[in-house]
Each structure stands twice: as structure tokens, then as C-alpha cells.
């Protein structure tokens, strides 16, 4: 049965996991420990010793094995118990902790809880380490659930208010869109984007020519935003939302761009702007979630919320064990005023 746990989720950046220390993580309210085995590949186990429930993430790693800090049990490759110090030479053959499927790809470590992932590999990070492109990677925790986070990341109307002057400003200009849901994805084509790009408009689009702007949601937790500028430059935002629990989400954001000869020197400005925008989204999403919990409130949807409705239907299908690819395809033209 297809569900939310049939997919790959980013759980850490490669650089966060060395060969000397374990790493603690939480996903779907499950506490996990990561360490590198004898082949230096990540191993992911429940953060609990099989013996007396010591916290493995407080242990130590040596030569590709993880030792529990309580009684010193040692876990080797694939979580196999290789030593029980208090038992001397007595051991239980083939005693092995549960381990989870793992892939290390493009600087991320991914986990899947089901034995048969829906797709073979995680969503690829665009132009990762490609010549002429710059990648800026950010990591933030949001006090809200995955659904509300991904909807925010491809929600244009809020940008003129939450990010006024930084990302956009309110001009009341009609922006025509074509929204399409198909095969577990939502694609939004903005057909007349131009100069309303906030404080960076003078640099990104000085001629005020037509901008190709496409937003994408890929089930269950990926958003991918594309800006193609008249100059041939591109600016991409790829966000992976990983559920810590029902109330908190860790978001891994890749800002990927090429600005010609300005690509390298623009990095500090791009990072600063991205951080400012994300910090504002963290606050507004925390406020939203506080109201939802306090008032037990639901949303009131208008035509401009069609993107959110389509995403929510996909997420709700997965929560109920329904394959979103069986949902009817939808296509809708919507005009925003921004």
C-alpha cells in the first residue's frame, strides 16, 4: 500500500556525518542514529540499544562500529551486534538491530522506512556541482507540518506581504497561471511574469522582459521553483521538507543559479536574501500553526488557492493509503493579482 513512508527523505547533509561521531535525527516521530560503517557508508538504526535501551546517539564510533554508552554493546555494519563486553566471548550469533534503507546522493543522506521505495532514487538536485552553476544549501526547522510548508514555498500571493520589497512588492498586477495536477505532481506555469522580483529586479531583469516562471510540487514533499530570465540566467529553488513529527518540519533548501560572470561574486547576496526570506516564512508559518492549533480552524479556499487544494488532495491521499496517481487529472487557469 502506497503511503508517505514509501519515499526517500533527506535526513542529513553528507558533511554533517563524519567517521568519528554518531548523529541523532528524528523523522516521522521516530528517533534515529546515523554512523558510518567500515565502508564509510551511512548506517541508520533506531536510536535505542537492543540491550538496556541506551541512547546510541550518545555513543562513540570507532573503525566503522558504534558503541553504546551504557554497557558498551558494539554495532557494526548493517547494525549487527559484534561485541557484548560484559559477556566476554559469549555472543548471540546473528543478533542484528533494525536498519533502514539509505542512499547518499548529491551531498545528502536519505532514508526510506519501507523495504520497497516507490522510486529507486531521491529527487535529483538540479545542476549539482555543475560547471558555471553555484549551489547554496540551507537547513531550517519550521514549526508547522509538511503540507503547509510545501504550499507556502510555491505560494505567490503571500510574497508581496510577507516578503514585501525583498522578493516582491504589491502592485496589483494580474498574473495569469495554468495549474495542472497529474501523476502525483502539481505544475504551475506563470504566463506573464516580468519585473516584480523585489529588491533584485534591477539586477535580475533590468530590461523588464518576460520571465519564465514555473513552480512544481512532486509528491510527497518536494517543491522546485524555476526562474529563467531574458538574459539566459537561471535561478532555481529546490526544497525538501522532512517531517520531524506532526508539528515540526526540517527543510533542506538548495538555491541553484547561474548569473554568467557574476555567478561566484553574487553568492553572499543570494545567500543573505534567501536567509531573510526563509526566516520570514518560518515566522509566518509558526503563527499560522499556532492559530490552527488554538482555534481548531480549517482553511477558507478561494480560486487563488487552487494550488494548495491540489497539493492537499495529493498529501491526503497518501495519508489514507491511496495512490495519488489514481486521482483525476486537473487543469485550471487562475489569475493572481500581485
N, C-alpha and C positions, 0 to 999 in steps of 0.2 A: 504494500500500500504506500503510495507516494505521500510524503509528509515533509514538514520543514527540516527534519533531520537527515533527509536523503541527499543533502547538498554539502558542498565544501564551504567552510567558513574560515576566514583569516583569524588566526588566534594569536599571532605574534609576528614581529618582523625578524628576519634572519639575524640581524645584528644584535638583537636582544638576548639570544641564546648562545652562550659560549660553551666551552668544553669543561668548565670548572664548577659551574653553579646550576642548580635546577631553577626552573621558572614556574611561578604559580599563575594560573589563569582560571577564569570562570566563564562558562558558556552554557546556555540553557539551564542555568542554576546548578550546574554540575561543576565541582571543583576538580581541577586537573593539575598535573605536574608534567613539565616538559624537561627532558635532558637529552644530551647527545650520546648515542651508543658508541660502540667500538669502531664503527664505520663513520662516525661523526654525523650520522643522520639523526634527526629528532625522533624521540620516542615519547609517546603521550599516554599517560596512565591516570587512573583516578588518584587524587591526592590523599591516599589513605593506605597505610601499610596493612598487609594481609594479616599480620601477626597480632598486634595490640592497638591497631588504628592510630599509629603515629602519623604525624603530618610530614609526608615525604618531601614537600617543597622546602622544608626547613633542614633537609639532609644535605649531604655533600656528594659531589661527583668526582670519581677518580677512575681513570683509564676506561671510560665508557660505561661505568656502572654507578648506580645511585644507592647510597647507603641511608637507611632510615635513622633519624637522630635518637630514637627511643631505645631500641635493643640491637641496632646495627645490622638488621637484615639487609642483604645486598641484592639489588635487582640489576640484571644485565640486559642484553639485547632482547627486544620484544617483551620486556617485563618479566623475564624468567628469574626466579629466585635462585641465586648462585651461592649464597652463603647465609648461615644462621649461626653467628658467633657463639651463642650460649649452648648450642647443641654439639659443639666440637665438629667431628667429622660426620655426625649424623645429619642427613638432609632428606627431604622428601623429593623424590625424583619427579621431574616434570611439573613441579609446582610453578605456576605462572600467573601473574596478575593480568587482568583485562587490559588490553592495549587497543588504541583506536587507530583507524586508518589515517595516514598522514601523507601530505605532499609538500615539498619545499619548492617553491616556484617564484621566480622574479622578485626575490628578496622578502617573500612572505612564507610563513609556515601555516598550512591549512589542516583542518581536522574534519573528518566526517564520522558521525556516530553510527551510521548504518553500514552493514557489510557490503552493500552494493549501491554505491553513489549513483545518482541519476545521470550525471555526466562524468566522463573519465578524468577531466582535469578542471581546476578552478578557472574562473573567467580570466582571460589574459590581460595584463596591464598593457595598454597601448604604447607602442614605441619605447618600451623599457630599455634603457641604456643604448638607444639608437643614436648614431652619429647625427649631430645637428639638432638634437632634441634635449631638453632639460626636464628632469623629473624632480619634483619636490614632494616629499612624503610627510604627512602629518597624522597624528593619532590623538583622538579626543574621546572623552566619555560624556554621553548625553543622558540626562535624566528624563527619559521617555522611551517608548517602545520602538521596535524596528519599523513598524508600519508608518508611524507618524514621522519618524526620521526620514525615511526614503521619500515620503510625499513632500516634505519640506525641501529636500535637495533639488527637486525639479518643479518647484512651485514658483512661477514667475511673479504673480501679483504681490506676494509679500515683500519682494526685494525692494520695491520703491518706498516701503515704510520702515522695515527692519534695517535695511542697508542704505537708506536714503543718502545719496551723494557719494557713497563709496562704490556701490555696484550699479545702482540705477537711481533715478530721481523721478518723481511723479510728474508726468507730462500730459496724461490723459489721452495719449495716442493709441489708436486702435492697432492691435497686433493680432493678425489672423493666424490661426493654427489649424492643423489637421492632426487629430489624435486617433491613433489606431492601436487596438489591442488584438494580439494574435499570438498563439503558441506560447503563452506564458510571459509575453513581453508587452510593454506599452511604449510606443514611439510617438513623439510629438515633434512635428515639423512647424517651425515658426517661419511664416512665408514672407514677412516684410520687416524683419529686424534691421536696424541701421545703427544709429548713433547713440542710443540711450544705454551706454555701458558705464555710466558713472564717472568717477574721477580719472579713469584711464582712457576715456574716449578719445582725447586729443592724441594719444599715442597709438592706441589700437586701431582706430578708424578715423584719421584726420580728414579724409575725403567725404566721410559720411555716406559711403557706398553701401550696397546691400551686403548684409552679413548672413551667412548660412548658419542657422542655429537649430540644432537637433538635440532633443533630450530623449533618453532611453531609460526604461526600467526593465531589468532582467531578473526574473524570479530566481531566488526568493528575496534577495537583499542587495542587489547591485543597481546603482544609478551611474549613468555615463552621459556627460554633458559635452557637446561639441560646439565650438565656435570656429568657423572658417571665415577669415577676414578678406576683404578685397585685395589686400597686398599679397595674399598667399600664405600669410601667417596662420597658425592654428593654436587654439587654447582649449585644452581638454581637462575635465574634472571627473575622476572616477572614484566613487565612494563605495566602500564595502561596510555594511552595517552588521555587526555580530552581536547577537543577544546575550548579554551577561545574565539577565534574568528577565522577568516580565516587566520590570520597571526601568531598566538601565541598558544602554547600548554603547558598545565601543565602536567607533567609526574610524576606519583607516581610509585616508583621503590621498589620492595621487593627483597632483597638479602637473600636467604634462604639456609642454608648449614648445614651439619654435618661432622665434622672432628674428630670424635672419642673423645679422651681425650683432644684434642686441640680446641674443638668447642668454649668454652667460652673465652679462652685467645686469640684466633685468631681474635676476634671481632674488636678491634681497627685497626688492619692491614687491614682486609677485608673492613671496612668502609672507611679507608683512600684511598685504592686502587680504590674502587668503585667511590668515590667522584672525584678522579683525572681523571678517565676515562670519567665520565659523564661531567665534566667541559670541557674536550677536545671536546666531542661531541657537547656540547652547542655552542662552538665557531665555529666548522666546519659547523654545520647546519645553524648558523646565517650567516656565509659567503656565504654558498650555496644559501640561500634565498635572500640575497642581490643581488647576481648575477642574479638569476631568475627574480626578480622584475625589476632590472635595464635594463637587456638585453631582457626581454620578451622571455627568452630562454626555449627550451624544451630539454629533455634528449636524448642522443645517446646511444642506448642499444646494448650491446654485449652479447654473450652467458652466461657470468658470472652474468649478470643482470636478469636472468630468475626469480629469487625470487622476485625482485622488480616488474617485469612485472605482475606476478600472483597476487601480493598484490594490485597493482594499478587497475587491472581489477575488483577485488572484491570491492574496495572502489568506483570506478567509477560507478559500477552497483548500489550500494546503493545510491549514489548521484543522480542517474537518476530514482530512484524508482523501480529498478529491483532486484529481489531476487537473490543474488549470488549463491544460491544453485541450480539455474537452469542453471548456466554456465557449459559448458562441463568440465568433469574431465580432468586433465592434469598430466602427469608423465614424468619427464625429468631427464636424468643423465648429470651432469655437473662437469667438473674438474676445480677447482681453483688452482692457483699457489701462495702460500703464504710463 
